[in-house]
């Protein structure tokens, strides 16, 4: 391939057939060349043997004398299409131009390979193509109506000596440019122009051939777009030596000028305003100059929006081309004259407001007696506004029941007065509104309580939904013209202004209801004078002096004002000294009695004294509290917290006011011993796995007691941090009966708690771990038996914490791993020495003779 590669100059394969007087274009190109990208070309011509120079792209003196005038006038020129291709253009070619044309390219290659010129034979034939219109006329006018059919004829014939084919194209000129309609190509195929494909497939546009070389264009269902000038364009084609088709000439003739009269459909009336229950009269006019026999089909449509499509619109009435009208009760369609159709709608309603338009279709008879639709057009929509007849009535609101106290009923009546029209097609509904009264200048918004729709369905507002569902608010209709609102139990939040809105609804022909008018009543104010509730509570201690173990008793007397039939709930509270660790907040809720006299223990958690407190109702406004077998830990201030309740709606109780009594103090004279607690350990630092001993020691000052007259509850706590900044964790406890309770542990260490003497308690941590470190302390609750034999509980005593440190025994932890590692390293070293000695002694012994090397200098690079 590399050897055969070279410059190639190409011209079309001849002979090239051209027609006298036309423009001839002969292309020439070069490929596979070296040198610059833009190549030059020389053209020469020969009729027999010698070549005459015509024109060159790079030498202006190349042209021979006989071609200088034609080249100077531009009749012969070169047109460059690319860097490696040009075209020789000969305008108005003549028989003398028939011959051989040679295209040459000067060499720009490094080596001479390929061809540098090419020749083509050009044959010039006479013009034998003639194109004419029908009956020899170049153009004729045609005036048609929309939907008509027409035919145009064009005659084209050729007497060319060569075997040529004709390409016939029908064109239309509606503006400044010609547009193809339908073509019969030189290959015998029909080709519709852009936009005419669908009409060609439907058969509305055809191209037929006839005798005397005529070509007929048939157009059916003509529209306004078919108006314009029609022409016939004929081109002559010949098949070249390479099998491709070449167009040798082209002629056109204007056949006819066609004007299409558009058929318009209009409604004679513009926008219409009609009063409800009147008649609507609209006329549809069809504008056409059609003089033959035709019939019109008319359809009236209604739509709510002017932008609705035909499929969205509602068909009201129609009349076909046989003048048959579709059935309708309130709508009629009549044929006024040849081109006018009247629509009459009787007894219009508000629902008839919208847009009306008519659609007309023109039908013409065919030869076989059938009818054919030629055109269809719709009018612009006409706006029709139906004004509703508003009923005339007034609304009056009054209160038949007004509250004087809270929870009294309220009833409001909304009455329709002076109604002029109470016919069956009119219906009234009500909406109730509430407007609160504010003392400042804030904007007040009306709140919807409930409303009715056209079928008297009650729609609830957000504010009153729950109360209406519970039956606290009732809506009902007393009579035909009266609607009522009843609040069963009126509360203070219901005070304010109330008003009603009466809505009138009209029934349309389709039995639907449409609101036509709203009338609001004047507001009615619901208000009653109220006084502030007062509640007084007095606590009295019945026994002025008592000692521990006796019964404490106090009464609470209640008095109230401005409360309707009150009931009281009582709560007994105690304020303990801050030294009481079981209640750090200070106030304890002991026992309560609600307004229905149901007693409940609140925070009283002493299981040994479940029945030790009693609260009972002595009179309607007097309550008594008793505490049996009082303990020293019960010391504090006791109060009665009383809540007054008044009856609310639906049998429910409503909280009115709260009251707090004076405090009653329980105080015991401390004449017994004083206890102290401390934590001790002989070794507060232990190693992992060892046992840690912690001792909780109780000391006693003052009066001495026998061991049988005292007992202790012991609780051990731990804070796993260096500082006491974390929540303490209960480790174990030992109650005064000797029962030990341990908390759940996560580690492997274990805990034991024991009493080693009447005043000493020992905590042991077995198998200490890292997480057992931290501050440890104990809390002791002393119990002392009094002279009467009753056990008294003393306040809790907390010891100062002691820090337990857990260390790791490094020697014991690393002893065995170190011994094993040293032994393995020694054995491995001895074995490595033995293997190396044996290998060098017997396995790898080899004599090596060293070759003598001469000391020579290197040669320089230039001598290589």
C-alpha positions in Angstrom: 0.0 0.0 0.0 2.9 2.4 0.7 4.4 1.7 -2.7 1.1 2.3 -4.6 0.2 5.5 -2.7 0.4 8.8 -4.7 -1.4 11.9 -5.8 -4.9 11.3 -7.3 -6.8 13.9 -9.4 -10.5 13.1 -9.9 -13.2 14.5 -12.2 -16.7 13.0 -12.8 -16.9 10.0 -15.0 -18.1 11.1 -18.5 -19.7 11.8 -20.6 -21.4 14.7 -18.9 -24.6 15.8 -20.7 -25.6 19.5 -20.5 -28.3 21.5 -22.2 -27.6 24.5 -24.3 -28.0 27.8 -22.5 -27.8 26.3 -19.0 -25.0 26.6 -16.5 -22.5 23.7 -16.5 -20.5 22.9 -13.3 -17.6 20.4 -13.6 -15.9 19.5 -10.2 -12.3 18.5 -9.8 -10.5 17.3 -6.6 -7.1 16.1 -5.6 -6.1 13.8 -2.7 -3.1 12.0 -1.2 -0.7 14.9 -1.9 2.3 16.4 -0.1 3.1 20.0 0.4 0.7 22.9 1.4 -3.0 22.1 2.2 -4.3 24.5 -0.5 -3.7 23.1 -4.0 -3.9 24.9 -7.3 -5.7 23.8 -10.5 -5.4 24.4 -14.2 -8.2 23.7 -16.7 -7.8 23.0 -20.4 -10.2 22.2 -23.3 -9.9 20.2 -26.4 -12.3 19.6 -29.2 -10.1 17.1 -31.1 -6.4 16.7 -30.3 -4.8 19.9 -29.0 -5.7 21.4 -25.6 -6.4 25.1 -25.1 -5.8 26.7 -21.7 -9.0 28.0 -20.1 -8.4 29.2 -16.5 -6.0 28.6 -13.6 -6.3 29.3 -9.8 -2.7 30.6 -9.5 -1.6 32.0 -12.9 -3.6 34.9 -14.2 -1.8 34.7 -17.6 -2.7 31.1 -18.0 -5.9 31.8 -20.1 -5.6 31.5 -23.9 -6.6 34.4 -26.1 -9.9 32.9 -27.3 -11.2 32.5 -23.7 -10.0 35.8 -22.2 -13.2 37.7 -23.0 -15.5 35.0 -21.5 -13.3 34.7 -18.5 -13.2 38.4 -18.0 -17.0 38.7 -18.2 -17.4 35.9 -15.6 -19.0 33.5 -18.0 -16.3 31.1 -17.2 -14.8 31.0 -13.7 -13.3 28.8 -11.1 -15.2 28.4 -7.8 -13.2 26.9 -4.9 -15.2 24.5 -2.7 -12.3 23.5 -0.4 -8.5 23.5 -0.3 -8.3 20.4 -2.4 -11.4 20.9 -4.7 -12.6 23.5 -7.3 -15.5 23.7 -9.7 -15.3 25.0 -13.3 -18.5 27.0 -14.0 -19.5 27.7 -17.6 -22.5 30.0 -17.9 -24.8 29.8 -20.9 -23.0 26.7 -22.3 -23.1 26.4 -26.2 -22.6 23.6 -28.6 -19.1 24.9 -29.3 -18.2 24.1 -25.6 -18.7 20.3 -26.3 -15.4 18.4 -26.0 -12.8 17.2 -23.5 -11.9 19.1 -20.4 -8.7 18.4 -18.5 -8.0 19.3 -14.9 -4.3 19.5 -13.9 -2.6 20.1 -10.5 1.0 21.4 -10.3 3.3 19.0 -8.3 4.1 19.8 -4.7 5.2 16.3 -3.8 8.7 15.2 -2.7 8.4 12.3 -5.2 6.4 11.9 -8.4 3.7 9.3 -7.8 0.1 9.0 -9.0 -1.6 11.1 -11.6 -1.6 14.9 -11.9 -4.4 15.4 -14.4 -7.8 13.9 -15.4 -10.1 14.3 -18.3 -13.9 14.3 -18.7 -16.1 14.4 -21.9 -18.9 17.0 -22.0 -21.7 16.7 -24.4 -24.0 19.6 -25.2 -27.6 18.8 -26.4 -30.4 21.1 -27.5 -33.2 22.3 -25.3 -36.2 20.1 -25.9 -38.2 20.7 -22.6 -41.4 22.7 -22.8 -43.8 23.5 -19.9 -47.2 25.2 -20.1 -50.4 25.6 -18.2 -54.0 24.5 -19.0 -55.2 25.6 -22.5 -52.0 27.5 -23.0 -52.8 30.2 -20.4 -50.0 31.0 -18.0 -52.3 31.9 -15.1 -56.0 32.0 -14.4 -57.9 33.2 -11.2 -60.1 30.8 -9.2 -62.6 31.9 -6.5 -63.7 29.1 -4.3 -65.4 28.7 -0.9 -63.9 26.9 2.0 -64.4 23.1 1.7 -64.6 23.1 -2.2 -62.5 21.0 -4.5 -60.5 22.2 -7.5 -58.1 20.7 -10.2 -55.1 22.3 -11.9 -53.3 21.0 -15.0 -49.8 21.4 -16.2 -48.3 20.1 -19.5 -44.6 19.1 -19.7 -42.9 17.4 -22.7 -39.3 16.9 -23.8 -37.8 16.1 -27.2 -34.2 15.6 -25.9 -32.1 13.2 -28.0 -30.9 11.7 -24.8 -32.8 9.3 -22.6 -34.0 11.8 -19.9 -36.6 11.7 -17.2 -38.9 14.5 -15.9 -39.4 15.6 -12.3 -42.7 17.5 -11.8 -43.5 19.4 -8.6 -46.6 21.4 -7.8 -45.9 24.5 -5.7 -47.9 27.2 -3.9 -46.8 30.8 -3.2 -48.8 32.4 -0.3 -46.1 34.8 0.6 -42.7 35.6 -0.9 -41.5 32.0 -1.1 -42.7 29.0 -3.0 -43.6 25.8 -1.1 -43.7 22.3 -2.4 -47.1 20.6 -2.4 -46.7 17.2 -4.2 -44.0 15.9 -6.6 -43.7 13.1 -9.1 -40.0 12.4 -9.0 -37.8 11.4 -12.0 -37.7 7.9 -10.4 -41.5 7.7 -10.6 -42.3 8.2 -6.9 -44.8 10.5 -5.3 -43.3 12.8 -2.6 -45.5 15.2 -0.6 -44.1 18.5 0.6 -43.6 19.6 4.2 -47.0 19.9 6.0 -48.9 18.0 3.3 -48.0 14.5 4.3 -51.3 13.9 6.3 -53.5 15.3 3.5 -51.7 13.2 0.9 -52.3 10.0 3.0 -56.0 10.9 3.3 -56.3 11.5 -0.4 -57.2 15.1 -0.2 -54.2 16.0 -2.4 -53.5 13.9 -5.5 -51.3 14.2 -8.6 -52.5 12.3 -11.7 -51.0 12.0 -15.2 -53.1 12.2 -18.3 -52.9 12.3 -22.0 -50.7 14.7 -23.9 -48.1 14.7 -21.1 -50.4 16.5 -18.6 -50.0 16.4 -14.8 -53.1 17.2 -12.8 -53.2 18.4 -9.2 -56.5 17.6 -7.3 -57.2 19.3 -4.0 -60.2 18.3 -1.9 -61.5 20.0 1.3 -59.9 23.3 0.5 -59.1 25.5 3.5 -58.0 29.1 3.8 -54.4 28.0 3.8 -54.8 26.7 0.2 -55.2 30.2 -1.2 -52.4 31.6 -3.2 -50.5 31.3 -6.5 -50.0 27.8 -7.9 -47.1 26.9 -10.1 -45.7 23.9 -11.9 -41.9 23.2 -11.6 -40.4 20.7 -14.1 -36.8 19.5 -14.1 -35.0 17.2 -16.5 -32.7 14.5 -15.2 -30.3 12.1 -17.0 -28.4 9.1 -15.6 -24.7 9.5 -15.6 -22.0 7.0 -16.5 -21.5 6.2 -12.8 -25.2 5.4 -12.4 -26.1 8.6 -10.5 -28.9 11.0 -11.5 -27.9 14.5 -12.7 -30.3 17.4 -13.1 -29.5 19.1 -16.5 -32.2 21.8 -16.5 -35.3 23.2 -14.8 -38.3 25.2 -15.9 -41.4 26.5 -14.1 -44.8 28.1 -15.1 -47.5 29.8 -12.9 -50.8 28.0 -13.5 -53.5 29.7 -11.4 -54.3 32.1 -8.6 -56.7 30.6 -6.1 -58.6 32.6 -3.5 -60.6 30.8 -0.7 -63.6 32.5 0.9 -63.5 31.6 4.6 -66.6 30.4 6.3 -67.1 32.3 9.7 -69.4 31.5 12.6 -70.2 34.4 14.9 -72.7 35.1 17.6 -74.5 38.4 16.9 -74.7 39.4 20.5 -71.7 40.5 22.6 -71.4 40.0 26.4 -74.9 39.5 28.0 -76.2 40.2 31.5 -79.5 38.5 32.4 -81.5 38.5 35.6 -82.3 35.2 37.3 -85.5 33.5 36.0 -85.5 35.5 32.8 -84.8 34.1 29.3 -81.5 34.1 27.5 -81.6 34.7 23.7 -78.5 34.2 21.5 -78.2 34.0 17.7 -75.5 32.1 15.8 -74.8 33.5 12.3 -72.9 31.6 9.6 -71.0 33.8 7.1 -70.4 32.2 3.7 -70.7 33.1 0.0 -71.5 29.5 -1.0 -74.2 29.6 -3.6 -74.9 26.0 -4.2 -76.9 23.5 -2.2 -75.7 23.0 1.3 -77.0 22.4 4.8 -75.6 23.6 8.1 -75.2 21.5 11.3 -75.3 23.7 14.5 -74.2 22.8 18.0 -74.4 25.1 21.1 -71.8 24.6 23.9 -71.4 26.0 27.4 -68.2 26.2 29.5 -67.3 27.8 32.8 -64.0 29.2 31.4 -63.2 30.8 28.1 -60.0 28.7 27.9 -61.8 25.3 28.0 -61.3 23.0 25.1 -64.1 21.5 23.1 -63.8 18.2 25.0 -64.2 20.1 28.3 -67.3 22.1 27.2 -70.9 20.9 27.8 -73.1 20.3 24.8 -76.4 22.2 25.3 -78.4 21.5 22.1 -77.7 20.5 18.5 -79.4 20.6 15.1 -78.1 18.2 12.3 -78.1 19.0 8.6 -81.6 17.5 8.3 -82.9 20.2 10.8 -83.5 17.6 13.6 -83.1 19.2 17.0 -82.0 17.2 20.1 -84.6 17.0 22.9 -84.5 19.5 25.8 -87.1 20.9 28.2 -85.9 24.5 29.0 -83.7 25.1 26.0 -84.9 25.5 22.4 -83.0 25.9 19.1 -84.8 27.5 16.0 -83.7 28.2 12.4 -84.4 31.9 11.9 -83.2 32.2 8.3 -80.8 30.5 5.9 -77.7 31.3 7.9 -79.0 32.2 11.4 -79.8 29.9 14.3 -81.4 31.1 17.6 -80.8 29.6 21.1 -83.4 30.3 23.7 -82.8 29.4 27.4 -85.9 29.9 29.6 -85.9 30.5 33.4 -82.1 31.0 33.7 -80.3 30.5 37.0 -77.0 31.6 38.6 -75.5 28.3 37.4 -76.0 29.4 33.8 -73.3 32.1 34.2 -70.4 31.2 31.9 -69.4 31.2 28.3 -71.5 30.2 25.3 -70.3 29.4 21.8 -71.7 27.6 18.7 -70.0 25.3 16.3 -71.3 25.0 12.7 -70.5 22.4 10.0 -71.3 22.8 6.3 -72.6 19.7 4.4 -72.9 19.5 0.6 -74.7 16.7 -1.4 -72.6 14.3 -3.5 -73.5 12.6 -6.7 -74.6 9.4 -5.0 -77.1 11.2 -2.9 -75.1 11.2 0.4 -74.0 14.3 2.3 -70.3 15.3 2.8 -69.0 17.7 5.5 -66.7 20.2 3.9 -66.0 22.6 6.7 -66.4 23.0 10.4 -65.9 26.1 12.5 -66.5 27.4 16.0 -67.4 30.9 17.1 -65.6 32.9 19.8 -67.2 32.5 23.3 -69.7 35.0 24.5 -69.8 35.8 28.2 -73.2 35.5 29.9 -73.7 36.8 33.5 -76.8 35.8 35.4 -77.6 38.2 38.2 -79.2 36.4 41.2 -82.4 37.6 42.8 -81.5 38.2 46.4 -84.2 37.4 49.0 -85.2 40.2 51.3 -85.2 39.4 55.0 -83.9 40.5 58.4 -82.3 38.7 61.4 -83.0 39.3 65.1 -81.1 37.6 68.0 -82.3 37.5 71.6 -81.4 35.6 74.8 -84.2 33.6 76.3 -82.0 32.4 79.2 -79.0 34.3 80.6 -76.7 33.0 83.4 -76.5 34.7 86.8 -73.7 32.4 88.1 -71.2 30.1 86.6 -72.5 26.8 85.3 -76.0 28.3 84.7 -77.6 27.6 81.2 -77.6 30.1 78.4 -80.0 30.0 75.4 -80.0 32.2 72.3 -82.7 32.4 69.6 -81.9 33.6 66.1 -85.1 34.5 64.3 -85.8 35.4 60.6 -88.1 38.4 60.3 -89.8 40.2 57.4 -89.1 37.4 54.9 -90.7 38.4 51.6 -90.3 35.1 49.7 -90.5 31.7 51.6 -91.1 29.5 48.5 -89.9 26.0 48.2 -86.8 27.0 46.1 -85.5 29.0 49.0 -83.8 27.6 52.1 -82.2 29.2 55.2 -79.3 28.1 57.3 -77.5 29.6 60.3 -73.9 30.1 61.5 -73.1 30.9 65.1 -70.1 33.1 66.1 -68.5 34.1 69.4 -66.5 37.3 70.0 -64.6 37.6 73.3 -64.5 41.0 75.0 -61.1 42.4 75.8 -60.4 45.3 78.1 -57.5 46.6 76.0 -57.5 47.7 72.3 -56.3 44.3 70.9 -58.0 43.2 67.6 -60.7 40.7 68.4 -61.3 37.9 65.9 -64.7 36.2 65.5 -64.6 32.5 66.4 -66.9 30.1 64.5 -68.9 27.9 66.8 -70.8 25.9 64.2 -72.4 26.4 60.8 -74.9 24.6 58.5 -74.5 23.9 54.9 -77.3 23.7 52.3 -78.5 20.3 53.5 -78.6 21.4 57.1 -75.4 19.4 58.0 -73.8 20.8 61.1 -70.1 21.8 60.7 -68.3 22.3 64.0 -65.7 25.0 64.8 -62.4 24.2 66.5 -63.2 26.1 69.7 -66.4 24.3 70.6 -65.9 20.9 68.9 -65.2 18.9 72.1 -67.9 20.6 74.1 -70.5 20.0 71.3 -69.5 16.3 71.1 -69.9 16.0 74.9 -73.4 17.6 74.7 -72.4 20.7 76.6 -73.5 22.9 73.7 -76.6 22.1 71.7 -77.8 23.6 68.4 -81.4 23.0 67.3 -84.2 24.5 65.2 -87.3 25.6 67.2 -89.5 26.5 64.3 -89.3 27.3 60.5 -87.9 30.7 61.1 -86.0 30.3 64.5 -82.6 28.7 65.2 -81.4 28.2 68.8 -78.1 27.8 70.6 -78.0 26.4 74.2 -75.0 26.2 76.5 -75.8 23.7 79.2 -73.2 25.0 81.7 -71.9 28.4 81.1 -68.3 29.1 82.3 -66.4 32.3 82.7 -64.6 31.7 79.4 -68.0 31.8 77.6 -68.6 35.4 78.6 -68.6 37.7 75.5 -70.7 38.7 72.4 -72.6 36.2 70.4 -74.2 36.8 66.9 -75.7 34.6 64.2 -75.6 34.8 60.4 -78.6 33.6 58.4 -77.7 32.4 54.8 -80.2 32.1 52.0 -79.8 29.3 49.5 -81.5 29.0 46.1 -82.2 25.7 44.4 -81.2 25.4 40.8 -82.7 23.3 38.0 -80.2 20.5 38.7 -81.4 20.4 42.4 -78.2 21.9 43.6 -78.2 24.7 46.2 -76.2 27.9 45.8 -75.8 30.5 48.5 -77.3 33.9 47.5 -77.2 36.1 50.6 -75.8 36.4 54.1 -77.4 38.6 56.8 -75.8 38.9 60.3 -77.7 39.8 63.5 -76.7 42.4 66.1 -74.5 40.9 68.8 -75.9 39.8 72.2 -73.6 40.1 75.3 -73.5 37.3 77.8 -72.1 38.6 81.1 -72.6 38.2 84.9 -70.9 39.9 87.8 -68.5 37.7 89.7 -66.6 38.0 93.0 -63.3 36.5 93.9 -63.3 33.2 95.7 -62.0 33.2 99.3 -60.9 30.2 101.3 -59.6 30.1 104.9 -58.0 27.1 106.5 -57.2 26.8 110.2 -55.2 23.9 111.8 -55.5 23.1 115.5 -53.4 20.7 117.6 -55.7 18.8 120.0 -53.0 17.7 122.5 -50.6 20.4 123.4 -48.0 18.1 124.9 -47.1 14.5 124.0 -44.0 12.3 123.8 -42.6 9.9 121.3 -44.7 6.9 120.8 -48.0 8.7 121.5 -50.6 9.7 119.0 -50.4 13.0 117.2 -53.8 14.6 116.4 -54.8 17.8 114.6 -57.9 19.2 112.9 -58.4 21.5 109.9 -61.4 23.8 109.7 -62.3 25.3 106.4 -64.5 28.4 105.5 -65.2 29.8 102.0 -67.1 32.6 100.3 -68.6 33.2 96.9 -68.3 29.5 96.0 -71.5 27.7 94.9 -72.1 24.5 97.0 -68.4 23.8 97.5 -66.7 20.5 98.3 -63.2 20.2 99.7 -60.2 18.0 99.1 -57.5 17.9 101.8 -53.8 17.1 101.7 -51.6 16.7 104.8 -47.9 17.8 104.2 -44.9 17.7 106.5 -41.8 19.9 106.4 -39.0 17.8 107.9 -35.6 19.3 109.1 -32.9 19.5 106.4 -30.9 16.9 108.3 -33.4 14.2 107.2 -31.5 12.5 104.3 -34.6 10.6 103.1 -36.4 13.8 102.0 -33.8 16.3 100.7 -36.6 18.6 99.3 -38.0 19.3 102.8 -41.8 18.8 102.1 -43.4 15.4 102.2 -47.0 14.6 101.0 -48.4 12.2 103.6 -52.1 11.5 103.0 -54.9 13.0 101.0 -58.8 13.0 100.9 -60.5 14.1 97.7 -63.8 15.8 97.3 -65.6 12.5 97.1 -64.1 11.4 100.5 -61.6 8.9 99.0 -58.4 8.5 101.1 -55.0 7.9 99.5 -51.5 7.5 100.9 -49.2 9.8 99.0 -45.5 9.6 100.0 -45.9 7.6 103.2 -43.6 4.6 102.4 -42.9 3.2 105.9 -44.2 -0.4 105.5 -44.1 -1.0 109.2 -46.6 1.9 109.8 -48.9 1.5 106.8 -51.9 2.1 109.1 -50.1 4.7 111.2 -51.8 7.7 109.6 -55.5 8.4 109.3 -57.4 11.3 107.6 -61.1 11.6 108.1 -64.0 14.0 107.5 -65.6 15.1 110.7 -68.0 17.7 109.3 -68.6 19.3 105.9 -65.9 21.8 106.6 -63.8 20.0 109.3 -61.2 17.3 108.8 -59.1 15.4 111.4 -55.6 13.9 111.0 -54.1 11.3 113.3 -50.6 9.8 113.5 -50.2 6.7 115.7 -46.9 5.7 117.5 -45.0 8.8 116.5 -41.3 8.5 116.0 -38.5 11.0 116.6 -38.0 11.1 112.8 -41.6 12.5 112.5 -40.5 15.8 113.9 -41.4 18.8 111.6 -44.1 21.2 110.6 -47.5 19.8 109.5 -50.0 21.7 107.3 -53.4 21.2 105.7 -53.6 22.0 101.9 -57.3 22.4 101.0 -58.8 22.8 97.5 -62.4 24.0 97.0 -64.4 22.4 94.2 -67.6 23.6 92.7 -70.0 21.5 90.5 -69.4 22.0 86.8 -71.2 20.9 83.7 -72.2 17.3 83.1 -71.7 16.3 86.8 -68.0 17.2 86.7 -66.3 19.0 89.5 -64.4 22.2 88.7 -61.5 23.5 90.8 -62.3 26.9 92.3 -59.5 28.0 94.8 -56.7 26.6 97.0 -55.9 27.3 100.6 -53.0 26.5 103.0 -53.3 26.3 106.8 -51.0 27.5 109.5 -48.2 25.0 110.5 -48.5 22.6 113.5 -45.1 21.6 114.9 -44.1 18.2 116.3 -41.0 18.5 118.4 -39.4 16.0 120.7 -37.0 16.8 123.6 -33.8 14.9 122.8 -32.7 13.6 126.3 -31.3 10.3 125.0 -27.8 9.3 123.8 -26.1 11.0 120.8 -24.6 8.7 118.2 -21.6 9.3 115.9 -20.3 7.2 113.0 -16.8 6.8 111.5 -15.2 4.6 108.8 -11.8 2.9 109.5 -9.5 0.6 107.6 -6.2 -0.9 108.6 -5.0 -1.1 105.0 -6.8 1.3 102.6 -4.4 0.4 99.8 -4.6 -3.2 98.5 -3.4 -5.1 95.5 -5.6 -6.7 92.9 -7.1 -10.0 94.0 -6.7 -9.2 97.7 -9.4 -8.6 100.4 -10.2 -5.0 101.5 -11.6 -4.6 105.1 -13.7 -1.5 105.9 -15.2 -1.0 109.3 -18.2 1.2 110.2 -17.9 2.2 113.9 -20.7 3.7 115.9 -19.9 5.7 119.1 -22.3 6.9 121.7 -22.3 9.9 124.0 -24.5 10.9 126.8 -26.8 8.4 128.4 -25.7 4.8 128.2 -28.0 2.2 126.8 -28.1 -1.6 127.0 -27.3 -3.4 123.7 -30.8 -4.9 123.6 -32.4 -1.4 123.7 -30.7 -0.1 120.5 -30.4 -1.4 117.0 -29.0 0.0 113.7 -29.7 0.0 110.0 -26.4 0.2 108.1 -26.0 1.2 104.4 -22.6 1.1 102.6 -22.1 3.4 99.6 -19.2 3.9 97.1 -18.3 6.9 94.9 -15.9 5.6 92.2 -13.9 8.8 91.8 -11.2 10.7 93.6 -13.6 13.5 94.3 -17.2 13.1 95.5 -18.6 14.4 92.2 -20.5 11.3 91.1 -23.7 9.7 92.1 -23.1 7.3 95.1 -23.7 3.6 94.4 -25.3 1.4 97.1 -23.1 -1.6 97.8 -24.9 -3.5 100.6 -27.2 -2.9 103.5 -27.8 -4.6 106.9 -31.1 -3.8 108.7 -31.8 -3.9 112.4 -33.1 -7.4 112.1 -29.8 -8.7 110.7 -31.0 -9.2 107.0 -28.2 -8.4 104.5 -29.1 -7.1 101.0 -26.5 -6.7 98.3 -26.8 -4.8 95.1 -26.0 -6.3 91.7 -22.3 -6.1 90.7 -20.8 -6.2 87.2 -17.2 -7.3 88.1 -15.8 -10.5 89.5 -15.2 -9.2 93.0 -17.6 -10.0 95.8 -18.9 -8.2 98.9 -19.7 -9.4 102.4 -21.3 -7.3 105.2 -21.4 -8.5 108.9 -21.8 -7.2 112.4 -18.7 -7.9 114.5 -19.9 -6.1 117.7 -22.9 -4.2 118.9 -21.4 -1.0 117.6 -19.1 -2.2 114.7 -20.0 -3.4 111.2 -17.4 -4.7 108.7 -17.6 -4.6 104.9 -15.2 -6.9 103.0 -14.4 -6.6 99.3 -13.1 -10.0 98.1 -10.9 -10.2 95.0 -10.5 -6.5 94.5 -10.4 -5.1 91.0 -9.7 -1.8 89.4 -13.3 -0.6 89.5 -13.5 -1.1 93.3 -11.4 2.0 94.0 -13.0 5.2 95.3 -14.5 6.8 98.3 -16.5 4.5 100.6 -18.7 5.5 103.5 -21.6 4.2 105.6 -25.0 5.7 106.7 -26.4 4.4 110.0 -30.0 4.8 111.1 -30.2 4.2 114.9 -33.3 2.7 116.6 -33.8 3.2 120.3 -36.4 1.5 122.5 -38.2 3.9 124.9 -39.3 3.2 128.4 -42.8 2.3 127.1 -41.2 -0.4 124.9 -41.8 1.4 121.5 -38.9 1.5 119.1 -38.0 5.0 118.0 -36.2 5.8 114.8 -33.4 8.3 115.1 -32.2 10.6 112.2 -29.7 9.1 109.8 -26.0 9.6 110.5 -23.4 9.7 107.7 -19.7 9.0 108.2 -16.9 10.7 106.5 -15.7 8.7 103.4 -12.4 6.8 103.2 -10.5 6.3 100.0 -9.8 2.7 98.9 -6.9 2.4 96.5 -6.4 -0.8 94.4 -2.9 -1.4 93.0 -1.4 -3.9 90.6 1.5 -6.3 91.7 3.9 -5.8 88.8 6.4 -8.5 89.9 3.8 -11.2 90.3 2.0 -10.1 87.1 5.2 -10.3 84.9 7.2 -13.1 86.8 6.1 -16.1 84.8 6.0 -14.3 81.3 9.6 -13.1 81.9 10.9 -16.5 82.8 9.2 -18.2 79.9 10.6 -15.5 77.5 14.2 -15.8 78.7 14.1 -19.6 78.5 12.8 -19.5 74.9 15.3 -16.9 73.8 18.2 -18.9 75.3 17.2 -22.2 73.6 16.6 -20.3 70.2 20.1 -18.7 70.4 21.9 -22.0 71.1 20.0 -23.8 68.4 21.0 -21.0 65.9 24.7 -21.3 66.8 24.6 -25.1 66.3 22.9 -24.9 62.9 25.4 -22.2 61.7 28.5 -24.3 62.9 27.3 -27.5 61.2 26.4 -25.7 57.9 29.9 -24.0 57.7 31.6 -27.2 58.6 30.1 -29.8 56.3 27.6 -28.2 53.9 28.9 -25.0 52.4 32.7 -25.7 52.1 34.0 -24.7 48.6 37.4 -23.7 47.3 37.3 -20.5 45.2 40.2 -19.4 43.0 40.5 -15.7 42.5 41.2 -14.7 38.9 44.0 -12.2 38.4 42.9 -9.0 37.0 45.0 -6.6 35.0 45.1 -2.9 35.8 44.2 -1.1 32.5 43.0 2.3 31.7 39.6 2.9 30.1 39.5 3.8 26.5 38.0 7.2 25.5 34.5 7.3 23.9 35.9 8.7 20.6 37.9 5.5 20.0 34.9 3.2 20.4 
